[in-house]
Amino acid sequence: MFNFAAQNCVEAAAELNKLFDAAAEEEQKAIRLTIKSIEKKGDEVTNQIFDELNNTFIIPFDREDIHELTTTIDDVVDLIYRLAGKIEFYHFSTFSKHMHEMAALIQEGCLKIQIAVNGLENLKNTDKTLRACKDLHKLESRADEFYKLAISNLFENEKNAIELIKQKEVLQNLEKIANKIEDVSDVVKTILVKYA
């Protein structure tokens, strides 16, 4: 189930990248609908994990850790869905180079989440899992750098106040997603410390 949740996260990030590349309004609309269905699928998986958690006596690790990991992965997908909604709400169609770079990092981060979560199946061999967690930390740091550069560039060059507000909000949401991806890494590392 964790692997399915992680795969769902990867799919949402891939669709976000497509959304940033889509030029036509119809194409954007179709991608937003796909993200919405991915988000609903993620909620179903989350509920299924919680149901199993309530009905299972023997579990692979602490209930709190299972709850935290499930919630954090679902939060990544929820934030992607919310960002897609804001893009629609703002009729946003021009994405800066920094936004594209941050979206690419988010997609890469979700792929690393998948590796990290998959590694929880075998707590005797944690090298790949720990490497994925370290990579997630580095990705989040790079996303922070892109965010700072983008905000600086935005305030320096954007003269239209409304456009500035819209772009700033999209950038802030991208940074929130990157931060939440790192949170998944922190939960995985906590589990490894307890059980590896």
HELIX and SHEET records of a PDB file:
HELIX    1   1 PHE A    2  ASP A   21  1                                  20    
HELIX    2   2 GLU A   25  ASN A   55  1                                  31    
HELIX    3   3 ARG A   63  PHE A   89  1                                  27    
HELIX    4   4 LYS A   97  ASN A  118  1                                  22    
HELIX    5   5 GLY A  119  GLU A  121  5                                   3    
HELIX    6   6 ASP A  127  ASN A  157  1                                  31    
HELIX    7   7 ALA A  161  TYR A  195  1                                  35    
END                                                                             
